[in-house]
Amino acid sequence: MRKPTHLLLLTGMFFSMMEANAQGCSDAGVCTAGPIGELEIPTDTTTATNVNRHYARMTFSYAVGEQRTTILMAVAELGFSITDRLGFSLRLPYQSAEGNLGSHSGVGDPVITASYAFIKQEGRRLDGMLGVKLNSNNADAMWDGFSIDQVPRGLPMPYQTSLGTTDLLLGMNYRHKRWSGALALQLPVHQANENTFTHASWGQDPAALGYFESAYLERAADAVARIQYRIPWKRFAVQPGLLAIQHLGKDSRLIAVPTMDMTMPQRVEIDGSEGLTLNLTIDAGYRLNDRWTAELAYGSPLIVREERPDGLTRSMVLNAGLRYAF
């Protein structure tokens, strides 16, 4: 009977470690899309009775972002199994951000995925995933406060509800008994970001200087690797893991370069925006009955990129949700 106590102690240790090392993280959408990162409870098999059932999920998220920006999100998700192996899902978020430069809220970027189980055996499963993340807007929300100089002031990316890109999502998720591993790619195929945040547009306001400049930002692709280990106990399961996100190139933005008679915009690459982000994660779930499952997830980073102009910096993320199978 000591196993539950050990699980609680392990969970507490992970939470303490994550608080102590919080620096920032990045997830542009692919890390939890489709079957990637799903938690199975309570059995040790990957062919549990509810795998092929339709589901509806509602998740509420609390995160601390750049310059202590508070980011709240509600995510509605629907999943449908067309056949025993083929399924589709739709995820639609609503996001609200508040910080020292103001607040903004609205519909976030929807994610649509299709998944197919290439291998589906007792204790072993391989899923492929293909999807798309659409931009709900062009990340061009403006500050609505009063400005003496009447200069339009674009809000930084942490306040925007969209990345302003349409992205192709590709992934594979493999489960063997309690272990699971995933590889994924998020590739921007259309750059529509029209964000106008610069330090100059805010008159070098000290509060604004703490944010990364992001005028007409263009993002590079992300490659993702994830490994998790599931620890089940009766109707409960906890799944600690590591999530690595490699930003495959440098992001770029526009700057104004003075000339003799006017200023001309120039696109520059952002040094330090490429590289690795490594996150420590914990997923947990409790099956209330055959249809309802309560879910909890926490994540915080161990390694971050030097420059993160896309506004995805997070010192911590806490998700709580309910899943209904039908």
Contacts in CASP RR format, 6 or more apart in sequence:
PFRMAT RR
TARGET T0000
AUTHOR 0000-0000-0000
METHOD contacts of the structure
MODEL  1
MRKPTHLLLLTGMFFSMMEANAQGCSDAGVCTAGPIGELEIPTDTTTATN
VNRHYARMTFSYAVGEQRTTILMAVAELGFSITDRLGFSLRLPYQSAEGN
LGSHSGVGDPVITASYAFIKQEGRRLDGMLGVKLNSNNADAMWDGFSIDQ
VPRGLPMPYQTSLGTTDLLLGMNYRHKRWSGALALQLPVHQANENTFTHA
SWGQDPAALGYFESAYLERAADAVARIQYRIPWKRFAVQPGLLAIQHLGK
DSRLIAVPTMDMTMPQRVEIDGSEGLTLNLTIDAGYRLNDRWTAELAYGS
PLIVREERPDGLTRSMVLNAGLRYAF
3 233 0 8 1.000
4 233 0 8 1.000
7 231 0 8 1.000
7 233 0 8 1.000
7 238 0 8 1.000
10 231 0 8 1.000
10 238 0 8 1.000
10 240 0 8 1.000
11 238 0 8 1.000
11 282 0 8 1.000
11 284 0 8 1.000
14 240 0 8 1.000
14 280 0 8 1.000
14 282 0 8 1.000
14 298 0 8 1.000
15 282 0 8 1.000
15 298 0 8 1.000
17 280 0 8 1.000
18 280 0 8 1.000
18 298 0 8 1.000
18 299 0 8 1.000
18 300 0 8 1.000
18 316 0 8 1.000
19 300 0 8 1.000
19 316 0 8 1.000
21 280 0 8 1.000
21 300 0 8 1.000
21 301 0 8 1.000
21 302 0 8 1.000
22 64 0 8 1.000
22 300 0 8 1.000
22 301 0 8 1.000
22 315 0 8 1.000
22 316 0 8 1.000
23 301 0 8 1.000
23 302 0 8 1.000
23 303 0 8 1.000
23 304 0 8 1.000
23 315 0 8 1.000
24 65 0 8 1.000
24 277 0 8 1.000
24 300 0 8 1.000
24 301 0 8 1.000
24 304 0 8 1.000
24 308 0 8 1.000
24 313 0 8 1.000
24 314 0 8 1.000
24 315 0 8 1.000
25 245 0 8 1.000
25 277 0 8 1.000
25 279 0 8 1.000
25 299 0 8 1.000
25 300 0 8 1.000
25 301 0 8 1.000
25 304 0 8 1.000
25 312 0 8 1.000
25 313 0 8 1.000
25 314 0 8 1.000
25 315 0 8 1.000
25 317 0 8 1.000
26 222 0 8 1.000
26 245 0 8 1.000
26 247 0 8 1.000
26 277 0 8 1.000
26 304 0 8 1.000
26 305 0 8 1.000
26 308 0 8 1.000
26 310 0 8 1.000
26 312 0 8 1.000
26 313 0 8 1.000
26 314 0 8 1.000
27 243 0 8 1.000
27 245 0 8 1.000
27 279 0 8 1.000
27 312 0 8 1.000
27 314 0 8 1.000
28 133 0 8 1.000
28 163 0 8 1.000
28 167 0 8 1.000
28 186 0 8 1.000
28 219 0 8 1.000
28 222 0 8 1.000
28 310 0 8 1.000
28 312 0 8 1.000
29 109 0 8 1.000
29 111 0 8 1.000
29 133 0 8 1.000
29 167 0 8 1.000
29 169 0 8 1.000
29 186 0 8 1.000
30 36 0 8 1.000
30 133 0 8 1.000
30 167 0 8 1.000
30 169 0 8 1.000
30 171 0 8 1.000
30 184 0 8 1.000
30 185 0 8 1.000
30 186 0 8 1.000
30 222 0 8 1.000
30 224 0 8 1.000
31 37 0 8 1.000
31 184 0 8 1.000
31 224 0 8 1.000
31 226 0 8 1.000
31 243 0 8 1.000
31 245 0 8 1.000
33 89 0 8 1.000
33 91 0 8 1.000
33 111 0 8 1.000
33 113 0 8 1.000
33 129 0 8 1.000
33 131 0 8 1.000
33 133 0 8 1.000
33 169 0 8 1.000
33 184 0 8 1.000
34 89 0 8 1.000
34 113 0 8 1.000
34 115 0 8 1.000
34 129 0 8 1.000
35 115 0 8 1.000
35 127 0 8 1.000
35 128 0 8 1.000
35 129 0 8 1.000
35 173 0 8 1.000
36 129 0 8 1.000
36 171 0 8 1.000
36 173 0 8 1.000
36 182 0 8 1.000
36 184 0 8 1.000
36 224 0 8 1.000
36 226 0 8 1.000
37 173 0 8 1.000
37 180 0 8 1.000
37 182 0 8 1.000
37 226 0 8 1.000
37 228 0 8 1.000
37 283 0 8 1.000
38 173 0 8 1.000
39 230 0 8 1.000
39 237 0 8 1.000
39 239 0 8 1.000
39 283 0 8 1.000
39 284 0 8 1.000
39 285 0 8 1.000
39 295 0 8 1.000
40 46 0 8 1.000
40 48 0 8 1.000
40 51 0 8 1.000
40 175 0 8 1.000
40 230 0 8 1.000
40 237 0 8 1.000
41 232 0 8 1.000
41 235 0 8 1.000
41 236 0 8 1.000
41 237 0 8 1.000
41 285 0 8 1.000
41 286 0 8 1.000
41 287 0 8 1.000
41 293 0 8 1.000
42 232 0 8 1.000
42 233 0 8 1.000
42 234 0 8 1.000
42 235 0 8 1.000
42 236 0 8 1.000
42 237 0 8 1.000
42 287 0 8 1.000
43 232 0 8 1.000
44 123 0 8 1.000
44 177 0 8 1.000
44 178 0 8 1.000
44 232 0 8 1.000
45 122 0 8 1.000
45 123 0 8 1.000
46 120 0 8 1.000
46 121 0 8 1.000
46 122 0 8 1.000
46 123 0 8 1.000
46 124 0 8 1.000
46 125 0 8 1.000
46 175 0 8 1.000
47 120 0 8 1.000
47 121 0 8 1.000
47 122 0 8 1.000
47 123 0 8 1.000
47 125 0 8 1.000
50 290 0 8 1.000
50 325 0 8 1.000
52 81 0 8 1.000
52 84 0 8 1.000
53 81 0 8 1.000
53 325 0 8 1.000
53 326 0 8 1.000
54 78 0 8 1.000
54 79 0 8 1.000
54 80 0 8 1.000
54 81 0 8 1.000
54 325 0 8 1.000
54 326 0 8 1.000
55 77 0 8 1.000
55 78 0 8 1.000
55 79 0 8 1.000
55 323 0 8 1.000
55 324 0 8 1.000
55 325 0 8 1.000
55 326 0 8 1.000
56 76 0 8 1.000
56 77 0 8 1.000
56 78 0 8 1.000
56 79 0 8 1.000
56 323 0 8 1.000
56 324 0 8 1.000
56 326 0 8 1.000
57 75 0 8 1.000
57 76 0 8 1.000
57 77 0 8 1.000
57 78 0 8 1.000
57 295 0 8 1.000
57 321 0 8 1.000
57 322 0 8 1.000
57 323 0 8 1.000
57 324 0 8 1.000
58 74 0 8 1.000
58 75 0 8 1.000
58 76 0 8 1.000
58 77 0 8 1.000
58 321 0 8 1.000
58 322 0 8 1.000
59 73 0 8 1.000
59 74 0 8 1.000
59 75 0 8 1.000
59 77 0 8 1.000
59 295 0 8 1.000
59 319 0 8 1.000
59 320 0 8 1.000
59 321 0 8 1.000
60 72 0 8 1.000
60 73 0 8 1.000
60 74 0 8 1.000
60 75 0 8 1.000
60 319 0 8 1.000
60 320 0 8 1.000
60 321 0 8 1.000
61 71 0 8 1.000
61 72 0 8 1.000
61 73 0 8 1.000
61 74 0 8 1.000
61 75 0 8 1.000
61 317 0 8 1.000
61 318 0 8 1.000
61 319 0 8 1.000
61 320 0 8 1.000
62 70 0 8 1.000
62 71 0 8 1.000
62 72 0 8 1.000
62 317 0 8 1.000
62 318 0 8 1.000
63 70 0 8 1.000
63 71 0 8 1.000
63 72 0 8 1.000
63 73 0 8 1.000
63 314 0 8 1.000
63 316 0 8 1.000
63 317 0 8 1.000
63 318 0 8 1.000
64 70 0 8 1.000
64 71 0 8 1.000
64 314 0 8 1.000
64 315 0 8 1.000
64 316 0 8 1.000
65 71 0 8 1.000
65 158 0 8 1.000
65 311 0 8 1.000
65 313 0 8 1.000
65 314 0 8 1.000
65 315 0 8 1.000
66 156 0 8 1.000
66 158 0 8 1.000
66 210 0 8 1.000
66 211 0 8 1.000
66 212 0 8 1.000
66 308 0 8 1.000
66 311 0 8 1.000
66 313 0 8 1.000
67 99 0 8 1.000
67 100 0 8 1.000
67 158 0 8 1.000
67 207 0 8 1.000
67 210 0 8 1.000
67 211 0 8 1.000
68 99 0 8 1.000
68 100 0 8 1.000
69 97 0 8 1.000
69 98 0 8 1.000
69 99 0 8 1.000
69 100 0 8 1.000
69 158 0 8 1.000
69 159 0 8 1.000
70 97 0 8 1.000
70 98 0 8 1.000
70 99 0 8 1.000
71 95 0 8 1.000
71 96 0 8 1.000
71 97 0 8 1.000
71 158 0 8 1.000
71 314 0 8 1.000
72 95 0 8 1.000
72 96 0 8 1.000
72 97 0 8 1.000
73 93 0 8 1.000
73 94 0 8 1.000
73 95 0 8 1.000
73 96 0 8 1.000
74 93 0 8 1.000
74 94 0 8 1.000
75 91 0 8 1.000
75 92 0 8 1.000
75 93 0 8 1.000
75 94 0 8 1.000
76 91 0 8 1.000
76 92 0 8 1.000
76 93 0 8 1.000
77 89 0 8 1.000
77 90 0 8 1.000
77 91 0 8 1.000
77 92 0 8 1.000
78 89 0 8 1.000
78 90 0 8 1.000
79 87 0 8 1.000
79 88 0 8 1.000
79 89 0 8 1.000
79 90 0 8 1.000
80 87 0 8 1.000
80 88 0 8 1.000
80 89 0 8 1.000
81 87 0 8 1.000
82 88 0 8 1.000
84 117 0 8 1.000
84 120 0 8 1.000
85 116 0 8 1.000
85 117 0 8 1.000
85 118 0 8 1.000
85 120 0 8 1.000
86 114 0 8 1.000
86 115 0 8 1.000
86 116 0 8 1.000
86 117 0 8 1.000
87 114 0 8 1.000
87 115 0 8 1.000
87 116 0 8 1.000
88 112 0 8 1.000
88 113 0 8 1.000
88 114 0 8 1.000
88 115 0 8 1.000
89 111 0 8 1.000
89 112 0 8 1.000
89 113 0 8 1.000
89 115 0 8 1.000
90 110 0 8 1.000
90 111 0 8 1.000
90 112 0 8 1.000
91 110 0 8 1.000
91 111 0 8 1.000
91 112 0 8 1.000
91 113 0 8 1.000
92 107 0 8 1.000
92 108 0 8 1.000
92 110 0 8 1.000
93 107 0 8 1.000
93 108 0 8 1.000
93 109 0 8 1.000
93 110 0 8 1.000
94 105 0 8 1.000
94 106 0 8 1.000
94 107 0 8 1.000
94 108 0 8 1.000
95 105 0 8 1.000
95 106 0 8 1.000
95 107 0 8 1.000
95 108 0 8 1.000
95 161 0 8 1.000
96 103 0 8 1.000
96 104 0 8 1.000
96 105 0 8 1.000
96 106 0 8 1.000
97 103 0 8 1.000
97 104 0 8 1.000
97 105 0 8 1.000
97 158 0 8 1.000
97 159 0 8 1.000
97 160 0 8 1.000
97 161 0 8 1.000
99 159 0 8 1.000
100 207 0 8 1.000
101 143 0 8 1.000
101 155 0 8 1.000
101 156 0 8 1.000
101 159 0 8 1.000
101 202 0 8 1.000
101 207 0 8 1.000
101 208 0 8 1.000
101 211 0 8 1.000
102 143 0 8 1.000
102 145 0 8 1.000
102 155 0 8 1.000
102 159 0 8 1.000
103 159 0 8 1.000
104 141 0 8 1.000
104 155 0 8 1.000
104 159 0 8 1.000
104 160 0 8 1.000
104 161 0 8 1.000
105 161 0 8 1.000
106 136 0 8 1.000
106 161 0 8 1.000
107 136 0 8 1.000
107 137 0 8 1.000
107 161 0 8 1.000
108 136 0 8 1.000
108 137 0 8 1.000
108 161 0 8 1.000
108 162 0 8 1.000
109 133 0 8 1.000
109 134 0 8 1.000
109 135 0 8 1.000
109 136 0 8 1.000
109 161 0 8 1.000
109 162 0 8 1.000
109 163 0 8 1.000
109 164 0 8 1.000
110 133 0 8 1.000
110 134 0 8 1.000
110 136 0 8 1.000
111 131 0 8 1.000
111 132 0 8 1.000
111 133 0 8 1.000
111 134 0 8 1.000
111 169 0 8 1.000
112 131 0 8 1.000
112 132 0 8 1.000
112 134 0 8 1.000
113 129 0 8 1.000
113 130 0 8 1.000
113 131 0 8 1.000
113 132 0 8 1.000
113 169 0 8 1.000
114 129 0 8 1.000
114 130 0 8 1.000
114 131 0 8 1.000
115 127 0 8 1.000
115 128 0 8 1.000
115 129 0 8 1.000
115 130 0 8 1.000
116 127 0 8 1.000
116 128 0 8 1.000
117 125 0 8 1.000
117 126 0 8 1.000
117 127 0 8 1.000
117 128 0 8 1.000
118 126 0 8 1.000
118 127 0 8 1.000
118 128 0 8 1.000
119 125 0 8 1.000
119 126 0 8 1.000
123 175 0 8 1.000
123 176 0 8 1.000
123 177 0 8 1.000
124 175 0 8 1.000
124 176 0 8 1.000
124 177 0 8 1.000
125 174 0 8 1.000
125 175 0 8 1.000
126 172 0 8 1.000
126 173 0 8 1.000
126 174 0 8 1.000
126 175 0 8 1.000
127 172 0 8 1.000
127 173 0 8 1.000
127 174 0 8 1.000
128 171 0 8 1.000
128 172 0 8 1.000
128 173 0 8 1.000
129 169 0 8 1.000
129 170 0 8 1.000
129 171 0 8 1.000
129 172 0 8 1.000
129 173 0 8 1.000
129 184 0 8 1.000
130 169 0 8 1.000
130 170 0 8 1.000
130 171 0 8 1.000
131 168 0 8 1.000
131 169 0 8 1.000
131 170 0 8 1.000
132 166 0 8 1.000
132 167 0 8 1.000
132 168 0 8 1.000
132 169 0 8 1.000
133 163 0 8 1.000
133 165 0 8 1.000
133 166 0 8 1.000
133 167 0 8 1.000
133 169 0 8 1.000
133 186 0 8 1.000
134 166 0 8 1.000
135 162 0 8 1.000
135 163 0 8 1.000
135 164 0 8 1.000
135 165 0 8 1.000
135 166 0 8 1.000
135 190 0 8 1.000
135 192 0 8 1.000
136 161 0 8 1.000
136 162 0 8 1.000
137 160 0 8 1.000
137 161 0 8 1.000
137 162 0 8 1.000
137 164 0 8 1.000
138 162 0 8 1.000
138 164 0 8 1.000
138 192 0 8 1.000
138 193 0 8 1.000
138 194 0 8 1.000
138 195 0 8 1.000
139 157 0 8 1.000
139 160 0 8 1.000
139 162 0 8 1.000
139 163 0 8 1.000
139 164 0 8 1.000
139 193 0 8 1.000
139 194 0 8 1.000
139 195 0 8 1.000
139 217 0 8 1.000
140 154 0 8 1.000
140 160 0 8 1.000
140 194 0 8 1.000
140 195 0 8 1.000
140 196 0 8 1.000
141 154 0 8 1.000
141 155 0 8 1.000
141 159 0 8 1.000
141 160 0 8 1.000
141 161 0 8 1.000
142 152 0 8 1.000
142 153 0 8 1.000
142 154 0 8 1.000
142 155 0 8 1.000
142 196 0 8 1.000
143 153 0 8 1.000
143 154 0 8 1.000
143 155 0 8 1.000
147 153 0 8 1.000
149 203 0 8 1.000
151 201 0 8 1.000
151 203 0 8 1.000
152 196 0 8 1.000
152 201 0 8 1.000
153 197 0 8 1.000
153 201 0 8 1.000
153 202 0 8 1.000
154 195 0 8 1.000
154 196 0 8 1.000
154 197 0 8 1.000
154 201 0 8 1.000
155 195 0 8 1.000
155 197 0 8 1.000
156 195 0 8 1.000
156 197 0 8 1.000
156 208 0 8 1.000
156 211 0 8 1.000
156 212 0 8 1.000
156 214 0 8 1.000
156 311 0 8 1.000
157 163 0 8 1.000
157 195 0 8 1.000
157 197 0 8 1.000
157 211 0 8 1.000
157 212 0 8 1.000
157 214 0 8 1.000
157 217 0 8 1.000
157 309 0 8 1.000
157 310 0 8 1.000
157 311 0 8 1.000
157 312 0 8 1.000
158 211 0 8 1.000
158 311 0 8 1.000
158 313 0 8 1.000
160 195 0 8 1.000
160 311 0 8 1.000
163 193 0 8 1.000
163 219 0 8 1.000
163 310 0 8 1.000
164 191 0 8 1.000
164 192 0 8 1.000
164 193 0 8 1.000
164 194 0 8 1.000
165 188 0 8 1.000
165 190 0 8 1.000
165 191 0 8 1.000
165 192 0 8 1.000
165 193 0 8 1.000
165 219 0 8 1.000
166 188 0 8 1.000
166 189 0 8 1.000
166 190 0 8 1.000
166 192 0 8 1.000
167 186 0 8 1.000
167 187 0 8 1.000
167 188 0 8 1.000
167 189 0 8 1.000
168 185 0 8 1.000
168 186 0 8 1.000
168 187 0 8 1.000
168 189 0 8 1.000
169 184 0 8 1.000
169 185 0 8 1.000
169 186 0 8 1.000
169 187 0 8 1.000
170 184 0 8 1.000
170 185 0 8 1.000
170 187 0 8 1.000
171 182 0 8 1.000
171 183 0 8 1.000
171 184 0 8 1.000
171 185 0 8 1.000
172 182 0 8 1.000
172 183 0 8 1.000
172 184 0 8 1.000
173 180 0 8 1.000
173 181 0 8 1.000
173 182 0 8 1.000
174 180 0 8 1.000
174 181 0 8 1.000
174 182 0 8 1.000
175 181 0 8 1.000
178 229 0 8 1.000
178 230 0 8 1.000
178 231 0 8 1.000
178 232 0 8 1.000
179 227 0 8 1.000
179 228 0 8 1.000
179 229 0 8 1.000
179 230 0 8 1.000
180 226 0 8 1.000
180 227 0 8 1.000
180 228 0 8 1.000
180 229 0 8 1.000
180 230 0 8 1.000
180 239 0 8 1.000
181 225 0 8 1.000
181 226 0 8 1.000
181 227 0 8 1.000
181 228 0 8 1.000
182 224 0 8 1.000
182 225 0 8 1.000
182 226 0 8 1.000
182 227 0 8 1.000
183 223 0 8 1.000
183 224 0 8 1.000
183 225 0 8 1.000
183 226 0 8 1.000
184 223 0 8 1.000
184 224 0 8 1.000
184 226 0 8 1.000
185 221 0 8 1.000
185 222 0 8 1.000
185 223 0 8 1.000
185 224 0 8 1.000
186 221 0 8 1.000
186 222 0 8 1.000
186 224 0 8 1.000
187 221 0 8 1.000
188 218 0 8 1.000
188 219 0 8 1.000
188 220 0 8 1.000
188 221 0 8 1.000
191 218 0 8 1.000
191 219 0 8 1.000
193 214 0 8 1.000
193 216 0 8 1.000
193 217 0 8 1.000
193 218 0 8 1.000
193 219 0 8 1.000
194 216 0 8 1.000
195 214 0 8 1.000
195 215 0 8 1.000
195 216 0 8 1.000
195 217 0 8 1.000
196 215 0 8 1.000
196 216 0 8 1.000
197 208 0 8 1.000
197 211 0 8 1.000
197 213 0 8 1.000
197 214 0 8 1.000
197 215 0 8 1.000
198 213 0 8 1.000
198 215 0 8 1.000
198 255 0 8 1.000
198 256 0 8 1.000
199 205 0 8 1.000
199 208 0 8 1.000
199 209 0 8 1.000
199 213 0 8 1.000
200 256 0 8 1.000
202 208 0 8 1.000
212 307 0 8 1.000
212 308 0 8 1.000
212 309 0 8 1.000
212 311 0 8 1.000
213 253 0 8 1.000
213 255 0 8 1.000
213 309 0 8 1.000
214 253 0 8 1.000
214 309 0 8 1.000
214 310 0 8 1.000
214 311 0 8 1.000
215 253 0 8 1.000
215 254 0 8 1.000
215 255 0 8 1.000
216 253 0 8 1.000
216 254 0 8 1.000
216 265 0 8 1.000
216 267 0 8 1.000
217 251 0 8 1.000
217 252 0 8 1.000
217 253 0 8 1.000
217 309 0 8 1.000
217 310 0 8 1.000
218 251 0 8 1.000
218 252 0 8 1.000
218 253 0 8 1.000
218 267 0 8 1.000
219 251 0 8 1.000
219 310 0 8 1.000
220 247 0 8 1.000
220 248 0 8 1.000
220 249 0 8 1.000
220 250 0 8 1.000
220 251 0 8 1.000
220 273 0 8 1.000
220 274 0 8 1.000
221 247 0 8 1.000
221 248 0 8 1.000
221 249 0 8 1.000
222 245 0 8 1.000
222 246 0 8 1.000
222 247 0 8 1.000
222 248 0 8 1.000
223 245 0 8 1.000
223 246 0 8 1.000
223 248 0 8 1.000
224 243 0 8 1.000
224 244 0 8 1.000
224 245 0 8 1.000
224 246 0 8 1.000
225 243 0 8 1.000
225 244 0 8 1.000
225 246 0 8 1.000
226 241 0 8 1.000
226 242 0 8 1.000
226 243 0 8 1.000
226 244 0 8 1.000
227 241 0 8 1.000
227 242 0 8 1.000
228 239 0 8 1.000
228 240 0 8 1.000
228 241 0 8 1.000
228 242 0 8 1.000
228 281 0 8 1.000
228 283 0 8 1.000
229 239 0 8 1.000
229 240 0 8 1.000
229 241 0 8 1.000
230 237 0 8 1.000
230 238 0 8 1.000
230 239 0 8 1.000
231 237 0 8 1.000
231 238 0 8 1.000
231 239 0 8 1.000
231 240 0 8 1.000
235 286 0 8 1.000
235 287 0 8 1.000
235 288 0 8 1.000
236 284 0 8 1.000
236 285 0 8 1.000
236 286 0 8 1.000
236 287 0 8 1.000
237 284 0 8 1.000
237 285 0 8 1.000
238 282 0 8 1.000
238 283 0 8 1.000
238 284 0 8 1.000
238 285 0 8 1.000
239 282 0 8 1.000
239 283 0 8 1.000
239 284 0 8 1.000
240 280 0 8 1.000
240 281 0 8 1.000
240 282 0 8 1.000
241 280 0 8 1.000
241 281 0 8 1.000
241 282 0 8 1.000
242 278 0 8 1.000
242 279 0 8 1.000
242 280 0 8 1.000
242 281 0 8 1.000
243 278 0 8 1.000
243 279 0 8 1.000
243 280 0 8 1.000
243 281 0 8 1.000
244 276 0 8 1.000
244 277 0 8 1.000
244 278 0 8 1.000
244 279 0 8 1.000
245 276 0 8 1.000
245 277 0 8 1.000
245 278 0 8 1.000
245 279 0 8 1.000
246 275 0 8 1.000
246 276 0 8 1.000
246 277 0 8 1.000
247 273 0 8 1.000
247 274 0 8 1.000
247 275 0 8 1.000
247 276 0 8 1.000
247 277 0 8 1.000
247 305 0 8 1.000
248 274 0 8 1.000
249 273 0 8 1.000
249 274 0 8 1.000
249 275 0 8 1.000
250 269 0 8 1.000
250 270 0 8 1.000
250 271 0 8 1.000
250 272 0 8 1.000
250 273 0 8 1.000
250 274 0 8 1.000
251 269 0 8 1.000
251 270 0 8 1.000
251 273 0 8 1.000
251 274 0 8 1.000
251 307 0 8 1.000
251 309 0 8 1.000
251 310 0 8 1.000
252 267 0 8 1.000
252 268 0 8 1.000
252 269 0 8 1.000
252 270 0 8 1.000
253 267 0 8 1.000
253 268 0 8 1.000
253 270 0 8 1.000
253 309 0 8 1.000
254 265 0 8 1.000
254 266 0 8 1.000
254 267 0 8 1.000
254 268 0 8 1.000
255 265 0 8 1.000
255 266 0 8 1.000
255 267 0 8 1.000
255 268 0 8 1.000
256 263 0 8 1.000
256 264 0 8 1.000
256 265 0 8 1.000
256 266 0 8 1.000
257 263 0 8 1.000
257 264 0 8 1.000
257 265 0 8 1.000
257 266 0 8 1.000
270 307 0 8 1.000
270 309 0 8 1.000
271 306 0 8 1.000
271 307 0 8 1.000
272 305 0 8 1.000
272 306 0 8 1.000
272 307 0 8 1.000
273 305 0 8 1.000
273 306 0 8 1.000
273 307 0 8 1.000
273 308 0 8 1.000
273 309 0 8 1.000
274 305 0 8 1.000
275 305 0 8 1.000
276 303 0 8 1.000
276 305 0 8 1.000
277 301 0 8 1.000
277 303 0 8 1.000
277 304 0 8 1.000
277 305 0 8 1.000
278 301 0 8 1.000
278 302 0 8 1.000
278 303 0 8 1.000
279 299 0 8 1.000
279 300 0 8 1.000
279 301 0 8 1.000
279 302 0 8 1.000
280 299 0 8 1.000
280 300 0 8 1.000
280 301 0 8 1.000
280 302 0 8 1.000
281 297 0 8 1.000
281 298 0 8 1.000
281 299 0 8 1.000
282 297 0 8 1.000
282 298 0 8 1.000
282 299 0 8 1.000
283 295 0 8 1.000
283 296 0 8 1.000
283 297 0 8 1.000
284 295 0 8 1.000
284 296 0 8 1.000
284 297 0 8 1.000
285 293 0 8 1.000
285 294 0 8 1.000
285 295 0 8 1.000
285 296 0 8 1.000
286 293 0 8 1.000
286 294 0 8 1.000
287 293 0 8 1.000
288 294 0 8 1.000
290 325 0 8 1.000
291 324 0 8 1.000
291 325 0 8 1.000
291 326 0 8 1.000
292 322 0 8 1.000
292 323 0 8 1.000
292 324 0 8 1.000
292 325 0 8 1.000
293 322 0 8 1.000
293 323 0 8 1.000
293 325 0 8 1.000
294 320 0 8 1.000
294 321 0 8 1.000
294 322 0 8 1.000
295 319 0 8 1.000
295 320 0 8 1.000
295 321 0 8 1.000
295 322 0 8 1.000
295 323 0 8 1.000
296 318 0 8 1.000
296 319 0 8 1.000
296 320 0 8 1.000
296 321 0 8 1.000
297 317 0 8 1.000
297 318 0 8 1.000
297 319 0 8 1.000
298 316 0 8 1.000
298 317 0 8 1.000
298 318 0 8 1.000
298 319 0 8 1.000
299 314 0 8 1.000
299 316 0 8 1.000
299 317 0 8 1.000
299 318 0 8 1.000
300 314 0 8 1.000
300 315 0 8 1.000
300 316 0 8 1.000
300 317 0 8 1.000
301 314 0 8 1.000
301 315 0 8 1.000
304 313 0 8 1.000
END
